[in-house]
Amino acid sequence: MKKKDVIFIMGLSILMGVLWVLGEIVMGLWLAVNSKGHIFWFVAVVAVTLIVSVWHSMITDESDLEDPKRAKYERKTNKRKKK
């Protein structure tokens, strides 16, 4: 797992945790919700987190497939062709 993937997962988890807490506060203070509403809210937040996480993991990052030495060679040869 790459560093940027770990950072994305940590950020997503923190964001969804804050969203869940805010939803619980709103349901506790302003909305009259029974216990099934709280359970549904928890399941919805977990489901959205999993869906976004899986979607992000399915995105292919083409930059990792490119060899850095090959890219450097291409840049050098392209400069020569332009002159």
BALOBA-1460 file (C-alpha; in Angstrom, 3 decimals):
// residues 83
<rec num="1" residu="m" x="0.000" y="0.000" z="0.000"/>
<rec num="2" residu="k" x="1.333" y="3.406" z="-0.929"/>
<rec num="3" residu="k" x="1.647" y="6.387" z="1.360"/>
<rec num="4" residu="k" x="-0.973" y="8.409" z="-0.521"/>
<rec num="5" residu="d" x="-3.463" y="5.527" z="-0.202"/>
<rec num="6" residu="v" x="-2.923" y="5.365" z="3.551"/>
<rec num="7" residu="i" x="-3.351" y="9.141" z="3.831"/>
<rec num="8" residu="f" x="-6.570" y="8.948" z="1.787"/>
<rec num="9" residu="i" x="-7.988" y="6.171" z="3.981"/>
<rec num="10" residu="m" x="-7.061" y="7.999" z="7.187"/>
<rec num="11" residu="g" x="-8.598" y="11.243" z="5.913"/>
<rec num="12" residu="l" x="-11.742" y="9.480" z="4.744"/>
<rec num="13" residu="s" x="-12.118" y="7.726" z="8.092"/>
<rec num="14" residu="i" x="-11.704" y="10.970" z="10.033"/>
<rec num="15" residu="l" x="-14.140" y="12.808" z="7.742"/>
<rec num="16" residu="m" x="-16.779" y="10.108" z="8.036"/>
<rec num="17" residu="g" x="-16.288" y="9.893" z="11.809"/>
<rec num="18" residu="v" x="-16.883" y="13.626" z="12.140"/>
<rec num="19" residu="l" x="-19.913" y="13.355" z="9.855"/>
<rec num="20" residu="w" x="-21.300" y="10.514" z="11.964"/>
<rec num="21" residu="v" x="-20.810" y="12.458" z="15.222"/>
<rec num="22" residu="l" x="-22.467" y="15.559" z="13.753"/>
<rec num="23" residu="g" x="-25.402" y="13.432" z="12.617"/>
<rec num="24" residu="e" x="-25.730" y="11.909" z="16.079"/>
<rec num="25" residu="i" x="-25.674" y="15.370" z="17.659"/>
<rec num="26" residu="v" x="-28.365" y="16.621" z="15.284"/>
<rec num="27" residu="m" x="-30.503" y="13.535" z="15.931"/>
<rec num="28" residu="g" x="-29.999" y="13.875" z="19.670"/>
<rec num="29" residu="l" x="-30.731" y="17.581" z="19.997"/>
<rec num="30" residu="w" x="-33.158" y="18.598" z="17.266"/>
<rec num="31" residu="l" x="-34.693" y="15.524" z="15.678"/>
<rec num="32" residu="a" x="-36.823" y="12.979" z="17.472"/>
<rec num="33" residu="v" x="-35.357" y="9.717" z="16.172"/>
<rec num="34" residu="n" x="-35.882" y="6.258" z="17.621"/>
<rec num="35" residu="s" x="-33.061" y="3.746" z="18.089"/>
<rec num="36" residu="k" x="-33.531" y="2.291" z="14.595"/>
<rec num="37" residu="g" x="-32.788" y="5.718" z="13.147"/>
<rec num="38" residu="h" x="-29.436" y="5.811" z="14.948"/>
<rec num="39" residu="i" x="-28.592" y="2.318" z="13.706"/>
<rec num="40" residu="f" x="-29.600" y="3.242" z="10.148"/>
<rec num="41" residu="w" x="-27.400" y="6.365" z="10.322"/>
<rec num="42" residu="f" x="-24.412" y="4.296" z="11.490"/>
<rec num="43" residu="v" x="-24.929" y="1.689" z="8.746"/>
<rec num="44" residu="a" x="-25.301" y="4.424" z="6.106"/>
<rec num="45" residu="v" x="-22.062" y="6.154" z="7.157"/>
<rec num="46" residu="v" x="-20.138" y="2.862" z="7.178"/>
<rec num="47" residu="a" x="-21.577" y="1.866" z="3.780"/>
<rec num="48" residu="v" x="-20.660" y="5.205" z="2.178"/>
<rec num="49" residu="t" x="-17.156" y="4.966" z="3.656"/>
<rec num="50" residu="l" x="-16.677" y="1.487" z="2.210"/>
<rec num="51" residu="i" x="-18.052" y="2.468" z="-1.192"/>
<rec num="52" residu="v" x="-15.762" y="5.493" z="-1.479"/>
<rec num="53" residu="s" x="-12.773" y="3.466" z="-0.279"/>
<rec num="54" residu="v" x="-13.374" y="0.675" z="-2.803"/>
<rec num="55" residu="w" x="-13.963" y="3.206" z="-5.598"/>
<rec num="56" residu="h" x="-10.681" y="4.930" z="-4.775"/>
<rec num="57" residu="s" x="-8.802" y="1.628" z="-4.762"/>
<rec num="58" residu="m" x="-10.153" y="0.734" z="-8.212"/>
<rec num="59" residu="i" x="-8.784" y="3.909" z="-9.793"/>
<rec num="60" residu="t" x="-5.546" y="3.093" z="-11.586"/>
<rec num="61" residu="d" x="-2.718" y="5.549" z="-11.185"/>
<rec num="62" residu="e" x="-0.799" y="5.499" z="-14.455"/>
<rec num="63" residu="s" x="2.136" y="7.482" z="-13.044"/>
<rec num="64" residu="d" x="3.273" y="4.490" z="-11.012"/>
<rec num="65" residu="l" x="3.446" y="2.302" z="-14.093"/>
<rec num="66" residu="e" x="5.981" y="4.549" z="-15.796"/>
<rec num="67" residu="d" x="9.681" y="3.898" z="-15.288"/>
<rec num="68" residu="p" x="11.398" y="7.061" z="-13.975"/>
<rec num="69" residu="k" x="14.550" y="6.395" z="-16.011"/>
<rec num="70" residu="r" x="12.494" y="5.939" z="-19.163"/>
<rec num="71" residu="a" x="10.614" y="9.181" z="-18.487"/>
<rec num="72" residu="k" x="13.893" y="11.059" z="-18.003"/>
<rec num="73" residu="y" x="15.197" y="9.638" z="-21.282"/>
<rec num="74" residu="e" x="12.022" y="10.690" z="-23.078"/>
<rec num="75" residu="r" x="12.284" y="14.244" z="-21.735"/>
<rec num="76" residu="k" x="15.905" y="14.511" z="-22.876"/>
<rec num="77" residu="t" x="15.207" y="13.178" z="-26.360"/>
<rec num="78" residu="n" x="12.170" y="15.440" z="-26.756"/>
<rec num="79" residu="k" x="14.331" y="18.492" z="-25.939"/>
<rec num="80" residu="r" x="16.809" y="17.465" z="-28.591"/>
<rec num="81" residu="k" x="14.085" y="17.038" z="-31.202"/>
<rec num="82" residu="k" x="12.674" y="20.504" z="-30.519"/>
<rec num="83" residu="k" x="16.016" y="22.213" z="-31.187"/>
